[in-house]
């Protein structure tokens, strides 16, 4: 089992920035590719970004490329999502996810994702 705990959410004004963190425990962190998803009220959960096992490669949803940056620190068992130029439509619960084999378009198949965090709320005011 892998336990994932997100932090760093909150209320921010449009144009502001937040950095989300996700601390992992339970199994060898570097054995898992890590991803971030979000779910806005009344909408389905959607993929945001992913980082490879070593942190050397990243993959983003088209809509977020350029504003969001995903990274990981395998020594700290932590994955981050730096969010800049936030918009009210970024308001959602943000979830961290871990999967041993997912990459590329496989991240869009939510049913195959092995582990999920509990989520952290991000609210962007206009």
N, C-alpha and C positions, 0 to 999 in steps of 0.2 A: 504494500500500500504506500501511496505517496500522499502526504498531507500538504495542502497549499493554503497559505494565509495571506490575503491581500491587505494592503494598507495604503494610505496616502490620498484617498478620495476626500472630497469636500465640496464646498461652495466656492466658486470663482467667477469673476466677471468675464464677460466676453472679451477675447483678446489676451486673456491671461494664460498662465501655464500651471501644470500640475505634474508631479512625478509619482506614478504608482509603483509600488513594490510588491513582490510576491515571494514570500519565504517558503521554501520547500523543505520537507523532512521525510524521513522514512526509508528512502532508497537512494542509490547513487544518483545524484542530481544530473551528472553529465551523461547519463544513459537516456535522458529524455529531451526531446525537442520541446520547447516551451512556447506557449501562445497566449495572446490576450484576445478576449471577445467582449462584446458589450450587448446589453439588452435594454432598449428604451421601453417605456410604458406602452403596452398594447402592441409591441412589435416582437418579432422573433429574435433570438440571440444571433448575433452576426460576428463573423471573424474580423479582427482588426489587424493583428500582426503576429509574426512568429520569428523565433530565432533558433538557429541550429544547435546541435548538441555541444559543439565547442564554442559557439558564439561567433563563428566566422562568417556566417551567412544569415541574411534576414529576408523576410518575405512579408509584404504588406498588401492589405486590401487597396484597390485602386483609389478609393475615395480618401484614404488617409495618408497616402504617400506624400512626404514633404513636411507634414505637420507633426507626425508622431515618429518617435524613434524607440525601437525595442533594443534592449541589451541584456546581458546576463553576466553574473560574476560567479563562476563555478566554485571559487574558494569560499564564497559566502552563501552558496545554495540559494541565490536570489536572482530573480528576473525583474527587469524594470520596464516601465513604459513612460517615456518623457512625452508629454503632450503640450504643444505650443499653439498659439493663436486659436484658442478654444472658442467654439461657437455654441450657441444655445442648443443646436441639434446634436451636439456631442453629449448632452445630458443622458445618462444611462447608468445602469449598474455594470461595472466592469469586472470581468471574471478572468482569472488566471487558469491556464490549462496545461497539462503535461501529457505527452504521448511518446512512446518509444520509437515509433516509426513514421509518424505523420510528417509530410513535407509538401510544399506546393499546394496544389488544389485539394489534396487530401484534408487540409485543415477546414475546408468548407463542409466536410461530412461530419457534422457534430456528433452523430451517433457513434462514431468510431473512437472518439476522444476518450482516453482512459481515465483521466483524473481532472477534477474541477475544484476550484476554490469556492468559497462562500460568496464572494463578490464584495465590491466596495462601491459606494454611491458617488458618482460625480455629477454635480449640478452646475450648469453654466448659466448665469443670469445675463439678461440683455441690458 
